[in-house]
Structures are given as C-alpha cells and as structure tokens.
Amino acid sequence: MKFFAEKLKAFWNSRWGFFILAVILFWIKTYYAYQTKFNLGVSGSVQEFLLALNPLPTTILLFGIALYFKGRKSYIIMLVIDFITTFWLFANILYYREFSDFLTTTLIKGSGSVSNNLGKSIVGIINPSDFLVFVDLVILIILLATKLQKVDIRPIKKPVAGLVSLLAVVLFGFNLTMANSDRSGLLTRTFDNNYIVKYLGLNSYAVYDVVKATKTSAVRANADASDMKTVQKYIKNNHVAGNPTYKGVAKGKNVFVIHLESFQQFLIDYRVDGQEVTPNLNKIYHENNTLSFDNFYNQVGQGKTADAELMLETSLFGLSEGAAMVTAGSTNTWQAAPAILSQSQGYTTASFHGDVPSFWNRDNTYKAWGYDYFFSKSYFQSGKNFDVGYGLKDKIFMKDSMKYVEQLPQPFYAKLITVTNHYPYLLDKKNQSIAKTTTGDKTVDGYVQTARYLDQSIGEFMAWLKETGLDKNSMLVFYGDHYAISGNHKPAIAKLLGKDKANDFDVAQWQKVPFMIHMDGLKGGINHTYGGEIDVLPTIENLLGIDNSDYIQFGQDLLATDRNQTVAFRSGDFVTPKYTKVGSKYYNTSDGSLIKKPDAATKKELESLTNHVATELSLSDSVINGDLLRFYTPKGFKTVDAKDYTYKLSKSLKLLKKMQKKEKTSLLYQNDGKSSLDLYKTDAPELEADSKEADKSSDSSTSSSANSDANSSSSTGDSSSSSSSSN
C-alpha cells in the first residue's frame, strides 16, 4: 500500500500527472459549458456520446504541444494554451447568449460588429456562472504556486510526446467517423455552426472556420471589377424580357411566399387508398386564378433549403459545396428580393420561421438581404408537443404567424417557411389523418402523413385569408424547396410512381416540385414550360411590374414566351423539353429513352447545352465566391447595410408598432385595432389541449379565489360577532 501511495505521489508530481489533470479539468468545464451555456439540440445516445467525447481530441493535441518543451517552460506553455482555449470558450458563451450562434473568423476580422455588439451590453450579457470556465486555470495555478504540484524538470522524449499527438489524431478520426455516420456530409453540407460544435467540438469548429474563411478570402481577394464585367456581359446576352401580358398585374398587391418543405410535384393529385393526400393544394393548383407549373424543378445542391431560399431571393445558384447563406450570407453584398421590393415599391418585408434564427445563418443573411423583420422561434408560443423535427408544427406556426402578419404595413412581402414535412417524416398519432404508403421503405412511408398535415395547415391559412379579405389584395406564391425522397430509395420511388423499377432518368424527373402563383383575377392555367427555382424572382418581379434588366439574375420570367428552357442542376446535369442529362448519360425527355449513339448534330447540341450549364453555374459561383456585387450597383438601387437591421424580439415589436402608426395600412389598423386572429380556425390538438389546460387552471384559480373569499367573509363575520359581544 505504501509503495502504491509513493508511486501515485511521484506520478502526481510529474509532468504527466499535471498534463492529465489539466486535460481532465478542461474536458469537464467544456462539457459543462456545452450542457448549460449552449443550445446544441443534442438528441439520441450517439449525439450524447459525441458531445462528451469531442473536447478530448483537440484538448490532448493542444495541451500535448507543451510536452515537447523542457522544464518550467512546458508548464507555462500548457497554462497559456489553457488560457487561450478557455478565453475562446468564454467569448463564445457571451456571443451565443446574444446571437444564438458561434463566433466566426469573418465576424472577428470583418466589420468589428462582434466587439461592438458585445461591448454595448457586456454587463447585461455576462452571468456570474460564466466565470466558472476559468476555475480549472485557477486550480492549476494555485497547485503550482503552493507547490502542492511540483515542477518536473525532467525532459520527455520527443517520440513519446509524438505518441500523445498521434493518440489525439486517432481519437479525432474516430470522432469524425462517428459524426459522419450520424450526419452525413457534416463538413461539406454546413447546416448550422451548432452542428459542427455538437459533433466535433468548439476547438475543431475554430479550425474548420479558419480553413473555410481562408479559402473564401483567397477567391474574394483576387476578384476585381473586370470579373463583374464578364458576368454582366453574360446576363445581358441571356436576358429575356418578362411577358408583357402579365407585367404589373399584381402591382401593389401583398406577396405571400409559402415555402412547402420537402414537397414534391408527384403529391399533387396523388391518392392513398382513394384519399387525396393534399386536397387543399390540389384545389389551388387547378383553380382558374392560379398559374401552375408542372415542369418546375428544384435546383438545390448541398445547401438544400438554404439553396432554395437563395435562388428565390437573389436568382443566384447555390454553391457546389456547402450553403452560400452560411459561407457568404454575413459578408457578401447582395441584391435580394426584400431590398428590391422595398426600394422600388415600398414593401414591408418579413420572413417567418418556427426554428432558431441561426439555422442556415438566416439571422445574418436576412439582414444582408434587407428583411425588415425576421420572426423566428422566440416570437412564437411554446407548449407541450408544439415542436417536431425542425421547429414549430405547421398548424401552430401558421396561426401564430398571423398575429404579426396583421400588423405588417401593406403592401408587404411575407415569406412563411413550414418545417413539419421534413425528413424523417414523423408525426404523432393525434395529427395523422391518412394512412402511410406501403412501399416497405420506412423512411418513405410516413411522408404522405406529414404532407397531408402541411396541406391542412395551408387550408386553414387560406380560409383565414378569405375571412379577413386579405385574399383580394394578395398574390400567393407556393413552391416546394427540394426533393423529399433521395435517389437512394429507387425501389420506393418506383412504387410511388407505379413502376416496376426506377432509373437515373426517373430520379431526374423526380426533382420536380410544385410552383403555383395564386391571385384573385389572375389569368391562370397549367403552364408546361421547363423552369426551376432560379426563375422565381424574375417571374415575381414581372408580375409586380419591376424591371429587372439591370440586376444580376440568372433566371428568366417563367411566363416569357422566348425563354431558355434549360434547367441547370447544381451537379452540372440538366433537363430541357428535349434532353435530360444525368452524369455522363443523355436521355430523350419525352420518353426517357437513353441516347446511346447520338448523330453529329445531336452530339453538337448536347455539348452546347452542357457548356451552357457549366458556364452559368461557374459565373454564378464567381459572383458569390468573389463577392462581385460589391463592384456593381444597379441604377436606382441602394446597397443594403446589415447594421440597419435587428431581429431582437423587443426591438422588432417596438418597430412594428411604430410603423403601424406611421403607415396606417396594416390589417390591424384597418380594423380599428381589433385583431382578426379569432377568425383563424385550426384543429391543432396541441392548441386545444393547451386551451383546456388554461381553462382548467383558470377554473381552479377561480375556485381557489372563491374559497378564499368565502373564508375571508367567514373570518370577518366572526370578528364582527366577537366585537359586538364585547361591546
């Protein structure tokens, strides 16, 4: 026993003992911060394990640097590294509390907005418990200062120190492998900085961010005005004037853009056991005052939803890797729909989303796009089972959004992003109203249930519009953002399509999503032109009477008769009315037959189409990666300054109230301040349960109050009697 104690004491006073203690203490405080200071959205045992594991590889690697040095220097270096990484953790705690996001190289190096924003309210931001992250440093310093931990001056052999570094690398490799298995494409498909921190840790996120920023900065630094001129020339040569028949028919109308999450075209008129999956959207699709497009394709890349938003708002393609909203949303100069509509026709602009504002970097990108308001998760009510998957359930979200819609000065541009119809298509039984499909693919079969739920929320929304009269003064744009079922599920796709099997051509056609424009008095019908999400903004602009000829937009008005019907996919593949390209193969679009041996004329035509798509994608990428719009401002357009916008709850609500009084055009103002929210009818069981609970609580409170009053009266009566007797 004595021998063991001596060995333990000797190890404690060695550099190895100090190193292990420092690593353990740092790991504990980092995990503490993850659990108490951040909202990382951890779910499931794998994510919990990775959250606990991910501080260790980088901590061992960084602290292990000190092992390569001798004597006191080794201890000092270890403490310095500990302090730097601790300060990084501390700074992120403060920044996250204010902005629900993590610090980036771009934010720190760029405008100085980080330090400015934090500096303005530093006292209000800091909580005393934040300083607990420095406790391990204090402990280590005290141990050394009091000589409870002696300095070991013996050198550690470099090969041994190297083994420690190797251990860190192996641990990180294991961490990354597990992370990628749980979230495929973690490092290439940048959803949210929260994902990187959750899976790989805060220090790994810092390295990832530096690499990403360096890569982007190199491209941006080498860009100049001549690059912009190349783009301008292409845009001018390929510009198509909007359809004159439809020009300005929606001028002055409110614009609702309804983002139909993961909604594919095949769902329109699709039935399960004889039941329409989406009866409300089917009705809108076939109405005489709806322009519907049956050859409209999603064109997203890795950014998926973010790419769809980018194309919708800017008519620029998403990037080949990651999401431009994340990589460039905060830093680039943009000429986006909110700013264009606001500056040209005085629109109030707002986006609605029932999830955290940092997801896809929306909170920063929206400011750069010129959105007046961003109503995110904190603006909406919460309750038991109100959320599913990526945010607030659609029925609750749509109803709750209307309390802000009715306050928006008209005309307004309002984008509502639904989320319930999202992979993995899970919905509680109370909200299920149709049977699952029977493809045998569990991932696929629940899809129609969440699609039906989304459709029901649209039906409730449309009923409210009619009740309030807003439908008479609004244009509604419905679009599916991206595919729901990937090409990895070909057997299930085949069954849904009623085929024996599905090939690559079928998967290409599977990329169709709905696009509908609905407005009272609009000359509608089903349009068969081939187009995609890149074309949405030019189409809306023409309907509103906005000339887009000076803007850098790669899309064309979907209603233009002489438009180019080549639909470019982010991969370089394409679809036209005549040909479809998938990888190295070409198909006849009309019948899906493979073109095995094209003649010279066909070969030349296919090469021309391929080059056109490659050129278009490349030029769009150069606009974003080089931030080329900083070199060009369209006539009459004022460059957006993101600093002019804030989405903090209190400030936004204050501004909304102020603008109502100033503009005097909101629905609420027109109704003499009486809310129309009571006209919104929903069968959401969560709200019904919430209401019953509130009534129960109210009844209980009333009963308690009544008993209290009774007791009080009784007590008063007794006192009076007693007093009378004594007199």
Secondary structure as GFF3:
##gff-version 3
##sequence-region A 1 727
A	DSSP	alpha_helix	2	12	.	.	.	ID=ss1
A	DSSP	alpha_helix	15	37	.	.	.	ID=ss2
A	DSSP	alpha_helix	44	53	.	.	.	ID=ss3
A	DSSP	alpha_helix	55	64	.	.	.	ID=ss4
A	DSSP	three_ten_helix	65	68	.	.	.	ID=ss5
A	DSSP	alpha_helix	71	99	.	.	.	ID=ss6
A	DSSP	alpha_helix	105	109	.	.	.	ID=ss7
A	DSSP	alpha_helix	113	120	.	.	.	ID=ss8
A	DSSP	alpha_helix	122	125	.	.	.	ID=ss9
A	DSSP	three_ten_helix	128	134	.	.	.	ID=ss10
A	DSSP	alpha_helix	135	145	.	.	.	ID=ss11
A	DSSP	alpha_helix	158	182	.	.	.	ID=ss12
A	DSSP	alpha_helix	193	200	.	.	.	ID=ss13
A	DSSP	alpha_helix	202	222	.	.	.	ID=ss14
A	DSSP	alpha_helix	225	238	.	.	.	ID=ss15
A	DSSP	beta_strand	254	260	.	.	.	ID=ss16
A	DSSP	three_ten_helix	265	267	.	.	.	ID=ss17
A	DSSP	beta_strand	271	272	.	.	.	ID=ss18
A	DSSP	beta_strand	275	276	.	.	.	ID=ss19
A	DSSP	alpha_helix	279	286	.	.	.	ID=ss20
A	DSSP	beta_strand	290	293	.	.	.	ID=ss21
A	DSSP	beta_strand	296	297	.	.	.	ID=ss22
A	DSSP	alpha_helix	305	314	.	.	.	ID=ss23
A	DSSP	alpha_helix	324	327	.	.	.	ID=ss24
A	DSSP	alpha_helix	337	345	.	.	.	ID=ss25
A	DSSP	beta_strand	348	353	.	.	.	ID=ss26
A	DSSP	three_ten_helix	359	361	.	.	.	ID=ss27
A	DSSP	alpha_helix	362	369	.	.	.	ID=ss28
A	DSSP	beta_strand	373	375	.	.	.	ID=ss29
A	DSSP	three_ten_helix	377	379	.	.	.	ID=ss30
A	DSSP	beta_strand	387	388	.	.	.	ID=ss31
A	DSSP	beta_strand	391	392	.	.	.	ID=ss32
A	DSSP	alpha_helix	394	405	.	.	.	ID=ss33
A	DSSP	beta_strand	412	417	.	.	.	ID=ss34
A	DSSP	three_ten_helix	429	431	.	.	.	ID=ss35
A	DSSP	alpha_helix	442	445	.	.	.	ID=ss36
A	DSSP	alpha_helix	447	468	.	.	.	ID=ss37
A	DSSP	three_ten_helix	470	473	.	.	.	ID=ss38
A	DSSP	beta_strand	474	480	.	.	.	ID=ss39
A	DSSP	three_ten_helix	487	489	.	.	.	ID=ss40
A	DSSP	alpha_helix	490	497	.	.	.	ID=ss41
A	DSSP	alpha_helix	504	509	.	.	.	ID=ss42
A	DSSP	beta_strand	515	519	.	.	.	ID=ss43
A	DSSP	beta_strand	525	527	.	.	.	ID=ss44
A	DSSP	beta_strand	531	532	.	.	.	ID=ss45
A	DSSP	three_ten_helix	533	535	.	.	.	ID=ss46
A	DSSP	alpha_helix	536	544	.	.	.	ID=ss47
A	DSSP	beta_strand	567	568	.	.	.	ID=ss48
A	DSSP	beta_strand	574	575	.	.	.	ID=ss49
A	DSSP	beta_strand	579	582	.	.	.	ID=ss50
A	DSSP	beta_strand	585	588	.	.	.	ID=ss51
A	DSSP	alpha_helix	600	625	.	.	.	ID=ss52
A	DSSP	three_ten_helix	628	631	.	.	.	ID=ss53
A	DSSP	three_ten_helix	642	644	.	.	.	ID=ss54
A	DSSP	alpha_helix	649	663	.	.	.	ID=ss55
A	DSSP	alpha_helix	667	670	.	.	.	ID=ss56
A	DSSP	three_ten_helix	677	679	.	.	.	ID=ss57
A	DSSP	alpha_helix	685	726	.	.	.	ID=ss58
###
